[in-house]
Amino acid sequence: MGFNGKTLILIGTILFIFQIANFFSIETITPELGRAQVIAALASLIVILIGFLFKQFEPLAGEKVDLKGENNFFFDKNVPDQVIDELAWGSEAILTSTAAAAILIHNDGVNILKRGIISSNEFKPGETCLRSIKDMKLISLANTKFYPGRDEFLNFCADIPSILVVPINSKAFILIGGWSAKCFTKSDEKWINNWSKKINNMFSINNI
């Protein structure tokens, strides 16, 4: 059972029920015991209250979207094998260990890797992707439904519900689409961001 708001509410409720059951099983109630019962009841209610508060701050992932398209894997054969091996390994890890449905790696005007549920159309970066590499900051679009610039990603994966744009350097970035809204965790973002630094080092070594 994961530690979350629902878990705290369940634990608090169980403790409160046990406290009530214990109260009715006592034949003689002393002042000390009465105080202990009140404290136990308050503690249980506080745990339940914390659970409700905790639950309000939990991001709610949306339902998995039935994306249209086939699962494909394309890569630029002009890229050195050593680099492609790394990109293939990393993209596979992202698709299998996170909620990612599609991944694209763009470098200096060329889509050097496309994998997952991807469009056969040529993707060209727009304002969002260009801003990410200009500022060298990861951009998370938790719900593209409400993002005014979502048309930029139609040639990446149509109707993709969430997107991460991860800069590699001033001319390259990783584009990742998720199966549902709000599906990427902070741990996912940190891992992918660290991987992008490794890719940048490989690009530098291989003069890409």
Secondary structure, 3 states (H helix, E strand, C coil): CCCCHHHHHHHHHHHHHHHHHHHHHCCCCCHHHHHHHHHHHHHHHHHHHHHHHHHHCCCCCCCCCCCCCCEEEEECCCCCHHHHHHHHHHHHHHHHHCCEEEEEEEECCEEEEEEEECCCCCCCCCHHHHHHHHHCCCEEECCHHHCCCHHHHCCCCCCCCEEEEEEEECCEEEEEEECCCCCCCHHHHHHHHHHHHHHHHHHHHCCC
